[in-house]
């Protein structure tokens, strides 16, 4: 007896699908550095981003290395790596690995540089961050969130793991929260880094002659064409290939 088409077409899935190479490498690197830092505390003092050390001692490497460090509490790295997996996989699959890694490090490093520059401004709430250690991948991750919202603005995301909210509103809410926190002085270090990642991500995607709209459209069409090409792969005719003729029938 044939199955009902309606029933046979129902499928359920969780997550973005198979993990991609760059996301896998970043996950391994972050977890490895986190485990080492648990047993060797000076690692955070040397690799964490301290604006004072960058400005006065030229420890410029900290604008890169701080992205791979996390607080001792497991919740910090678990939450960050969950975001990297959930949003990074689909972006890497669409962009390809080279562009994804470039964007990840540009936003992460850019967020760190912005944090250093803001700590030099003559505002008490910002000057307080001059001698504070900044760690975490949140700058790059907020850049990924911004890109996801630009590419998939209506994709539903569970706010607080309960309320479904379109991606464009989800990211807007996170940006507003970060802005308010930076103005009020509550969690200024994290807030400025988060906002920095989003700002750098936006500016990076709008580079080029056509602006960010043309860049997004080009990469989306390229991803869509590659996806269609894989889905409707065509083999030339011939009796020798006839045995597998139905492998790509949809």
N, C-alpha and C positions, 0 to 999 in steps of 0.2 A: 504494500500500500504506500503510495507516494506521500512524503511528508508535506505538511502545510508550508508554503513559501514564507508566510509571516513568521512562523515559529523558527524555521531554519535560518532566518536572516538575523535573528537576535544574537548579539554577542556582548560580552562584558569584558572590560580590561581595566587595569590600574597602572598608572604611570605612563611615561612617554614611549615605552617600548625598549628594545635592546639598547644597552649602553654604548655610547660612542667612544672612539679612542681618546680624544682630548679630555673628555669628562672623566673617563676612567683614570687617566694619568694624574689629573688634578686631584681626584679623590684619594688616590694612593699617596700622593705627595703631601697633602694636608694631614692625612691620618698619621703618616710616618713622622712628620715634624711634630705633630701634637704628642705622640707617644714619647719621643725623645725629650721634649720640653718638660714632660712630667717628672723625669728623672734628672734633668739637667737644667735648673732654673736660669743660669746665666745665659742660656740661649735666647730667652725672651729679652733680656737686658741688651743683648748685642744686636739681635735681628728685629726687635720690635721698633716701630716708628716713633721716635722722640723728636719733635720739631727742633728743640734746642740743640740736639746733637747734629742734626742735619745742617742747621744754619751755622753753628759755631765751630763744629769739628769736621764738617763736610762728610758725614757718614751717609752718603747718598744711596748706598745699597739698601738702606732701611725702607726707602719708598717702594721697593720691590718685595723684600723678604717679609715685611709685616703681614702680607696677605696669606702667608702659610702658617701663621701662628694663631692660637686660640686660647681662650681662658681655660683654667684647669677644670672648670665645671663641664661635664660631657654634653650638657644641653646646648652650649654655644656651638661646638663643632657639629653636633648632630643636626641642628637646625640649619646651619649654613650648608652642610653637605646635602641635605634634603632639597634645599632650593637649587643648588647646583645641578643635581640629578633631574629634578622635575622640569626645570626650565632650560637648562643647558643642553640636554640631549636633543631636543627638537630644534633648537637654534643651530647646533653644530651640524645636524643632519641636513638642514636647509642651506647653511652657509658654506659647509665643508670645513675641515679641521683647521686649515691655515688661517682663514679669515676669523674663525671663532676664537682661536688662541690670540690672534692679534687684538681683537676687540676686547677680550677678557683682560689682557695685560695693560692695554691702553687705558681702560676704565679704572682698573685697580691702581695702577701707578698714578694716573691722573687724580684719583680721589685722594691719594696720599699727598701729592704735591699741593693740592688745594687745601688740605688740612694744615700743612706747614705754612702756607701763605696766609690763611685766615688767622693763625695763631700770632701773626705779626701785627695785626690790625689793632688800633688803640681803643679796643673795647674790652672791658673787664672780663666779660663772659668768654671771650675768645682768647684773651691773653692767658687765662687760666689753663689753657690746653698746651701752652708752650713747653712745659716740662712734664707732660703726661705721656705715658707709653700707649701707643695705638696699635692694636693687633686685631686680626680677623679679616676674612675675605669679603666682608659686607660691601665694600666699595665696588668691587667687580661684580658682585651678585646683584646689587641694585642697578648696575648697568645692564645686566642680563634681563632683569625684570622690565626695565624701560623698553628694551628692544622687543621683548615678547609682547608688551602692550601695543607697540607700534605695528608689529606684524600681525598680531591676532587680537585686535582690540575688543572683540565681542566674545572671546573664549571665556567661559565661566571658570572662576577660581573661587575656592572655598575660603572666604574670609573667616579667620579664627577657626578654620576647619569645620565650619557649620553653615555659614550663609553664602550661597553662590552669588558672586559679583563679577560682572564683565571685567576683563583684564585691564582695560583702560581706566576704569574707576578704582580698581584694586590698587594699581600703581599710583594713581593720583592721591588716594587716601594715605598710602605709605609716605609719599613725598610731603604731603601736608603735615603729617605727624612729625616727620623729621625736621621740617622747617620750624614748627612750633617749639619743638624740644630745643633746637639750637637758639632760638630767640629767648626762651624762658630760662635757659641755662641748665635745664634738666637733661642730662645725657648729651651734653654739647659735643663731646668727642665723637661719639658714634653718629650723631645726627649730621655733623658737618661732613663726615666721611661718606655717609649714605647719599647725601645731596650731591656731593662731589662726583660720585660714581654716576649718578643719573645725568648730571649736567655734561660731564665729559662724554658719556655715551650718546647723548642727544647731538652734541656738536660733532662727534666723530661720524655719526650716521648721516648728517646733513652735508658732509664735505663733498666737494666735487661741483661740477658745473650745474647739474640739475638739482642740487640740494638733496635733503634727506628723502623727499618724496620719490624722486627718480631713482635713488639708490635702493630704497625699499622695493619699489616696483620691479626693478631689474633683477634683484636677487630673489624675489618671490617668484617671478616668472621663470627664472633659471631653475629654481628648485622644483617648481611645478612641472616643467618640461622634462627634467631628469626623472622625476617620479613617474610621469606618464610613459616615458621611454622604457623604464624598467617593467612597468605593469603590462604594457602592450608590446613586449619584445617580439620582433618578427624574424622568422627564419626563412631563408630562401628555399624554394621548392626542390623537389628531387626525391626519387624513390628511396635513396639511402637515408633520408631524414624523415621519411613518412612515419616511421614507428613512433616518433615522439611528437607528432603534429598537434596533438591536443593539449600539450603542456601549457600553452599560453592562450587558451580559449577562455573568454570571459563573457 
